[in-house]
């Protein structure tokens, strides 16, 4: 990045650029967490890092602003391109979710609300899970940081059910008609897919999406059996519970076993909660047209909603189509505007509770 581009940055933009410039793939968030600590300490805020690496800056808990520190792997040179309102920051995490993370840190300092930066969202949400399993009190409202565009408010995410299917069969000549373990695995998964085969006009958010993520199979080392192992994921819409989907999938199982090791419930928040209303008002005040979104993936909002009964939304600058992409970049003007919206929202919510 040129010295002239760096010199033109505001303090809020400098935090963003610094965080994007620090590699923070899942499991390697410590340096980025330290930069967040330095930011809060420079603004006379209490801040600490817990045993799993989450950054806590507690304050007015009427509102908790939270986003994840980790990114997916990928080396994208950090550059600022363009001029004026068209300036863009390129780099891994600029959209998912370092942009929302930095915006929330700045807004938390400006308004005196609580902040939480969590680790491991891109892998297993271990940071968010650690928080809800600790003795942290439920906040008044949660704003989770993920890219929605500065005018977008995400109210819903599908849930997740993930498991490992394992089957074994006796080895034999391939001319024999009996299924081997590989065919057993394929047959089970075909039945699961058929069970959840959607109407083609049904929105993706409302479907159960079935996806195998890896497969290993073949003759065992001793040559006496055929083995098959398949990793699978099912995305769960709010009309189902995760247990519903698991029961249906298990009901298609004739041969083999499945170990279900991850389950995250779906979440769908009302657009009429105080936090959703505050966002709509703040976006309009900033000259935008609010958009209510439902995402087909899963986020830390699912984890928080499984434990806390407070209103919540997900919000943040950036185009989610650029999540994990090789051309990930964020317009600095959109980042700035999202901070203005977050500050307005926090002020509205803390005034109501004052």
C-alpha positions as CSV (number, residue, x, y, z in Angstrom):
1,X,0.0,0.0,0.0
2,X,1.3,3.4,-0.9
3,X,2.2,6.0,1.8
4,X,-0.2,8.5,0.3
5,X,-3.1,6.0,0.5
6,X,-2.2,5.2,4.1
7,X,-2.0,8.9,5.1
8,X,-5.6,9.5,3.9
9,X,-7.1,7.0,6.2
10,X,-9.3,7.9,9.2
11,X,-8.7,6.2,12.5
12,X,-11.6,3.9,11.8
13,X,-10.3,3.0,8.4
14,X,-6.8,2.5,9.9
15,X,-8.1,-0.1,12.3
16,X,-9.8,-1.9,9.4
17,X,-6.6,-1.9,7.2
18,X,-4.5,-3.0,10.1
19,X,-6.8,-6.0,10.9
20,X,-7.0,-7.0,7.2
21,X,-3.2,-6.8,7.0
22,X,-2.8,-9.2,9.9
23,X,-3.3,-12.9,8.7
24,X,-5.9,-14.4,11.0
25,X,-7.1,-17.8,9.6
26,X,-9.0,-20.0,12.1
27,X,-6.6,-21.0,14.9
28,X,-4.2,-18.1,14.2
29,X,-6.2,-15.2,15.5
30,X,-3.9,-14.1,18.3
31,X,-2.1,-11.2,16.5
32,X,-5.4,-9.7,15.3
33,X,-6.9,-10.1,18.8
34,X,-4.0,-8.1,20.2
35,X,-4.7,-5.3,17.7
36,X,-8.2,-5.1,18.9
37,X,-7.1,-5.0,22.5
38,X,-4.7,-2.1,21.7
39,X,-7.6,-0.3,20.0
40,X,-9.9,-0.6,23.1
41,X,-7.1,0.2,25.5
42,X,-6.3,3.4,23.5
43,X,-9.9,4.5,24.1
44,X,-9.8,3.7,27.9
45,X,-12.0,0.7,27.7
46,X,-11.7,-2.4,29.8
47,X,-10.7,-5.3,27.5
48,X,-9.3,-8.8,28.0
49,X,-8.7,-12.0,26.0
50,X,-10.2,-15.3,27.4
51,X,-8.7,-18.7,27.4
52,X,-9.9,-19.6,23.9
53,X,-8.8,-16.3,22.4
54,X,-12.0,-14.3,22.3
55,X,-11.7,-10.5,22.9
56,X,-14.1,-9.1,25.5
57,X,-14.7,-5.4,26.0
58,X,-17.7,-5.3,28.3
59,X,-19.6,-2.0,28.9
60,X,-23.3,-1.1,28.5
61,X,-24.8,-4.5,27.9
62,X,-28.1,-3.2,26.6
63,X,-26.4,-4.0,23.2
64,X,-23.7,-6.5,22.4
65,X,-21.8,-6.0,19.2
66,X,-20.0,-9.2,18.1
67,X,-18.2,-10.5,15.1
68,X,-15.6,-13.1,14.4
69,X,-11.8,-12.5,14.2
70,X,-10.9,-15.5,12.1
71,X,-10.9,-15.7,8.3
72,X,-10.6,-18.5,5.8
73,X,-7.1,-19.1,4.4
74,X,-6.0,-17.2,1.4
75,X,-3.3,-14.6,0.6
76,X,-4.8,-11.6,-1.2
77,X,-2.4,-8.6,-1.3
78,X,-3.7,-5.8,0.8
79,X,-4.2,-2.8,-1.4
80,X,-6.4,0.4,-1.6
81,X,-7.6,1.0,-5.1
82,X,-9.7,3.9,-6.5
83,X,-10.3,7.4,-5.5
84,X,-12.7,9.3,-3.3
85,X,-16.0,7.5,-2.7
86,X,-14.8,4.7,-5.0
87,X,-11.8,3.6,-2.8
88,X,-11.8,-0.1,-2.1
89,X,-9.8,-2.2,0.3
90,X,-8.6,-5.5,-1.1
91,X,-7.5,-8.3,1.2
92,X,-8.6,-11.5,2.8
93,X,-11.3,-10.9,5.5
94,X,-12.2,-7.4,4.2
95,X,-15.7,-8.6,3.8
96,X,-15.9,-11.8,5.9
97,X,-15.8,-10.7,8.5
98,X,-13.1,-8.2,9.4
99,X,-15.0,-5.3,7.9
100,X,-18.0,-5.9,10.2
101,X,-15.6,-6.7,13.1
102,X,-13.8,-3.4,12.8
103,X,-17.0,-1.4,12.3
104,X,-18.4,-2.9,15.5
105,X,-15.3,-2.1,17.5
106,X,-15.5,1.5,16.3
107,X,-19.2,1.8,17.1
108,X,-18.7,0.2,20.5
109,X,-16.1,2.8,21.5
110,X,-18.3,5.6,20.1
111,X,-21.4,4.5,22.0
112,X,-20.1,2.7,25.1
113,X,-21.8,-0.6,24.4
114,X,-20.3,-4.1,24.9
115,X,-18.1,-5.7,22.3
116,X,-17.1,-9.3,21.7
117,X,-14.7,-10.6,19.1
118,X,-14.9,-14.4,18.8
119,X,-12.6,-17.0,17.3
120,X,-13.2,-20.1,15.2
121,X,-16.4,-19.1,13.4
122,X,-15.2,-20.4,10.1
123,X,-14.5,-23.9,11.5
124,X,-16.7,-24.8,14.5
125,X,-17.8,-21.6,16.2
126,X,-15.8,-22.5,19.2
127,X,-15.5,-18.9,20.4
128,X,-19.3,-18.3,20.4
129,X,-19.9,-21.7,22.0
130,X,-17.4,-20.9,24.7
131,X,-19.2,-17.7,25.5
132,X,-22.6,-19.2,25.9
133,X,-21.2,-22.1,28.0
134,X,-19.6,-19.6,30.3
135,X,-21.3,-17.5,33.0
136,X,-21.7,-14.5,30.8
137,X,-25.1,-12.8,31.4
138,X,-27.5,-12.5,28.5
139,X,-27.3,-9.1,26.9
140,X,-30.3,-6.9,26.1
141,X,-29.8,-7.3,22.3
142,X,-27.2,-8.9,20.0
143,X,-25.9,-7.5,16.7
144,X,-23.8,-10.2,15.0
145,X,-21.3,-9.0,12.4
146,X,-21.4,-10.6,9.0
147,X,-21.6,-8.9,5.6
148,X,-25.1,-7.9,4.6
149,X,-24.4,-4.6,2.8
150,X,-24.9,-1.4,4.7
151,X,-28.6,-1.4,3.9
152,X,-29.2,-5.1,4.7
153,X,-30.5,-6.7,7.9
154,X,-30.1,-10.5,8.2
155,X,-32.9,-12.0,10.3
156,X,-32.5,-15.7,9.5
157,X,-30.0,-18.5,9.0
158,X,-30.5,-22.2,8.3
159,X,-29.2,-24.6,10.8
160,X,-26.6,-27.4,10.3
161,X,-26.4,-31.1,10.9
162,X,-23.1,-32.8,10.1
163,X,-22.1,-36.4,10.4
164,X,-19.8,-39.2,9.4
165,X,-21.3,-42.4,7.7
166,X,-19.2,-45.6,8.0
167,X,-20.0,-49.0,6.4
168,X,-18.0,-52.2,5.9
169,X,-18.7,-55.3,3.8
170,X,-16.9,-58.5,3.0
171,X,-14.6,-58.3,0.0
172,X,-15.5,-60.3,-3.1
173,X,-15.3,-60.3,-6.8
174,X,-16.7,-57.3,-8.5
175,X,-18.9,-59.5,-10.6
176,X,-21.0,-60.5,-7.6
177,X,-24.5,-58.8,-7.4
178,X,-24.5,-58.0,-3.7
179,X,-23.8,-54.5,-2.6
180,X,-20.4,-53.6,-1.2
181,X,-19.9,-50.9,1.4
182,X,-19.4,-48.2,-1.2
183,X,-22.8,-49.0,-2.8
184,X,-24.4,-49.1,0.7
185,X,-23.2,-45.6,1.3
186,X,-24.4,-44.3,-2.0
187,X,-27.8,-45.9,-1.6
188,X,-28.3,-44.4,1.9
189,X,-27.4,-41.0,0.7
190,X,-29.6,-41.3,-2.4
191,X,-32.5,-42.1,-0.1
192,X,-31.8,-39.1,2.1
193,X,-31.7,-36.8,-0.9
194,X,-34.9,-38.2,-2.3
195,X,-36.6,-37.7,1.1
196,X,-35.7,-34.0,1.1
197,X,-36.1,-33.5,-2.7
198,X,-37.8,-30.0,-2.8
199,X,-40.3,-28.5,-5.0
200,X,-38.3,-26.6,-7.6
201,X,-40.2,-23.4,-6.7
202,X,-39.4,-23.6,-3.0
203,X,-36.8,-20.9,-2.0
204,X,-33.5,-22.3,-1.0
205,X,-33.8,-20.9,2.5
206,X,-36.8,-23.1,3.0
207,X,-35.2,-26.3,1.8
208,X,-33.1,-29.0,3.5
209,X,-30.0,-29.0,1.4
210,X,-28.1,-32.3,1.5
211,X,-24.4,-32.2,0.7
212,X,-21.6,-34.9,0.9
213,X,-18.3,-33.1,1.7
214,X,-15.8,-36.0,1.4
215,X,-15.7,-39.7,0.6
216,X,-13.2,-42.5,1.1
217,X,-13.7,-46.1,0.0
218,X,-12.1,-49.2,-1.2
219,X,-10.6,-52.5,-0.2
220,X,-9.1,-52.6,3.3
221,X,-5.4,-52.9,3.9
222,X,-5.7,-56.6,4.8
223,X,-7.8,-57.2,1.6
224,X,-10.6,-58.9,3.5
225,X,-13.3,-56.2,3.4
226,X,-14.5,-53.1,1.5
227,X,-14.8,-49.9,3.6
228,X,-16.6,-46.6,3.0
229,X,-16.5,-43.4,4.9
230,X,-18.6,-40.3,3.9
231,X,-18.8,-36.9,5.5
232,X,-22.2,-35.3,5.1
233,X,-23.9,-32.0,5.9
234,X,-27.6,-31.1,5.9
235,X,-28.7,-27.5,6.1
236,X,-31.8,-27.1,8.2
237,X,-34.5,-24.5,7.5
238,X,-36.6,-23.0,10.4
239,X,-39.6,-25.2,9.6
240,X,-37.6,-28.2,10.8
241,X,-35.6,-28.8,14.0
242,X,-32.2,-30.4,13.7
243,X,-33.6,-33.4,15.5
244,X,-36.4,-33.7,12.9
245,X,-33.8,-33.8,10.1
246,X,-31.6,-36.3,12.0
247,X,-34.6,-38.6,12.6
248,X,-35.5,-38.6,8.9
249,X,-32.0,-39.3,7.8
250,X,-31.5,-42.0,10.3
251,X,-34.8,-43.5,9.1
252,X,-33.2,-44.2,5.7
253,X,-30.4,-46.1,7.2
254,X,-30.3,-49.9,6.5
255,X,-26.6,-50.7,6.6
256,X,-23.8,-48.8,8.2
257,X,-23.7,-46.2,11.0
258,X,-23.8,-42.5,11.2
259,X,-22.0,-40.4,13.9
260,X,-23.7,-37.0,14.0
261,X,-21.0,-34.7,15.5
262,X,-22.3,-31.2,14.9
263,X,-25.7,-29.7,15.1
264,X,-26.7,-26.0,15.0
265,X,-30.3,-25.0,15.2
266,X,-31.8,-22.7,12.6
267,X,-32.8,-19.2,13.6
268,X,-35.5,-16.8,12.2
269,X,-35.9,-13.5,14.1
270,X,-39.0,-11.2,13.8
271,X,-38.6,-8.0,11.9
272,X,-40.7,-6.3,14.6
273,X,-38.1,-6.6,17.5
274,X,-36.7,-3.4,18.9
275,X,-33.3,-4.1,17.3
276,X,-34.7,-4.7,13.9
277,X,-36.8,-1.6,14.1
278,X,-33.8,0.4,15.2
279,X,-31.8,-0.8,12.1
280,X,-34.6,0.1,9.7
281,X,-34.9,3.6,11.2
282,X,-31.1,4.1,11.2
283,X,-30.7,2.9,7.6
284,X,-33.5,5.2,6.4
285,X,-31.9,8.1,8.4
286,X,-28.7,7.5,6.5
287,X,-30.5,7.6,3.1
288,X,-30.8,3.9,2.5
289,X,-33.7,1.5,1.8
290,X,-33.6,-1.3,4.4
291,X,-33.6,-4.8,3.0
292,X,-34.6,-7.8,5.2
293,X,-32.4,-10.9,4.4
294,X,-32.4,-14.6,5.1
295,X,-29.1,-16.5,4.6
296,X,-28.8,-20.1,3.4
297,X,-25.7,-20.8,5.5
298,X,-25.1,-20.8,9.2
299,X,-23.4,-18.2,11.5
300,X,-22.6,-17.5,15.1
301,X,-26.1,-15.9,15.4
302,X,-27.4,-19.4,15.4
303,X,-25.3,-20.3,18.4
304,X,-26.2,-17.2,20.3
305,X,-29.9,-17.7,19.6
306,X,-29.8,-21.2,20.8
307,X,-28.9,-20.0,24.3
308,X,-30.1,-16.4,24.6
309,X,-33.7,-15.2,24.3
310,X,-32.9,-11.6,23.5
311,X,-33.6,-9.9,20.1
312,X,-30.8,-10.1,17.6
313,X,-29.9,-9.4,14.0
314,X,-26.8,-9.8,11.8
315,X,-25.4,-6.8,10.1
316,X,-22.2,-5.5,8.4
317,X,-20.7,-3.9,5.4
318,X,-19.7,-5.8,2.4
319,X,-21.1,-8.0,-0.5
320,X,-21.6,-11.5,0.9
321,X,-21.0,-12.8,-2.7
322,X,-17.3,-12.0,-2.1
323,X,-17.1,-14.2,1.1
324,X,-14.0,-16.5,0.8
325,X,-13.5,-15.3,-2.8
326,X,-10.1,-14.6,-4.5
327,X,-11.3,-11.0,-5.3
328,X,-12.5,-10.1,-1.7
329,X,-12.7,-6.4,-1.3
330,X,-14.8,-3.7,0.5
331,X,-15.7,-0.1,-0.4
332,X,-14.4,2.2,2.3
333,X,-17.4,4.5,1.9
334,X,-19.7,1.5,2.7
335,X,-17.6,0.6,5.7
336,X,-17.9,4.2,7.0
337,X,-21.6,4.3,6.4
338,X,-22.1,1.0,8.3
339,X,-20.4,2.6,11.3
340,X,-22.8,5.5,11.2
341,X,-25.7,3.1,11.1
342,X,-24.3,1.0,14.0
343,X,-23.8,4.1,16.1
344,X,-27.4,5.3,15.4
345,X,-28.8,1.8,16.3
346,X,-26.8,1.6,19.6
347,X,-27.9,5.1,20.6
348,X,-31.6,4.3,19.8
349,X,-31.5,1.1,21.8
350,X,-29.6,2.5,24.8
351,X,-31.9,5.6,24.9
352,X,-35.0,3.3,25.0
353,X,-33.5,1.4,28.0
354,X,-32.2,4.5,29.8
